[in-house]
Amino acid sequence: FHALKTESSFRLELLCAIFIVAGIFYIDTSVTNKLILLVTEILVLIIELVNSAIENVVDLVTKEIHPLAKNAKDIGSTAVMFSILLHCSCW
């Protein structure tokens, strides 16, 4: 519940997921395809939560701007982007 309160990107992705999951049940495709779309949508939310956790830990460890801290945050954000691209490519 903490992510819902503090992470605007997670809230946005969760809002999109509600509509996407509803849409999955209305499209005319096989159950396998629907399951792939559902799993990849859930994966986006999971990766976003992991990214938020990484950002929180980095902020806890250091408040100064450090190249490794920036790299950790950038890599987490890239993982989110790739999960979204994977989901979009499945559509």
ChimeraX attribute file (.defattr): number of C-alpha atoms within 10 A of each C-alpha:
attribute: neighborCount
match mode: 1-to-1
recipient: residues
	/A:1	5
	/A:2	6
	/A:3	14
	/A:4	12
	/A:5	9
	/A:6	11
	/A:7	13
	/A:8	11
	/A:9	15
	/A:10	21
	/A:11	15
	/A:12	11
	/A:13	15
	/A:14	18
	/A:15	11
	/A:16	13
	/A:17	17
	/A:18	11
	/A:19	10
	/A:20	15
	/A:21	16
	/A:22	12
	/A:23	11
	/A:24	18
	/A:25	13
	/A:26	10
	/A:27	10
	/A:28	9
	/A:29	10
	/A:30	8
	/A:31	11
	/A:32	9
	/A:33	15
	/A:34	19
	/A:35	13
	/A:36	15
	/A:37	21
	/A:38	18
	/A:39	13
	/A:40	20
	/A:41	24
	/A:42	17
	/A:43	17
	/A:44	24
	/A:45	20
	/A:46	15
	/A:47	21
	/A:48	25
	/A:49	18
	/A:50	16
	/A:51	22
	/A:52	20
	/A:53	15
	/A:54	18
	/A:55	18
	/A:56	12
	/A:57	14
	/A:58	17
	/A:59	14
	/A:60	9
	/A:61	9
	/A:62	10
	/A:63	9
	/A:64	8
	/A:65	9
	/A:66	10
	/A:67	9
	/A:68	10
	/A:69	19
	/A:70	13
	/A:71	11
	/A:72	16
	/A:73	21
	/A:74	14
	/A:75	14
	/A:76	20
	/A:77	19
	/A:78	14
	/A:79	17
	/A:80	21
	/A:81	15
	/A:82	13
	/A:83	21
	/A:84	20
	/A:85	14
	/A:86	16
	/A:87	19
	/A:88	12
	/A:89	10
	/A:90	13
	/A:91	12
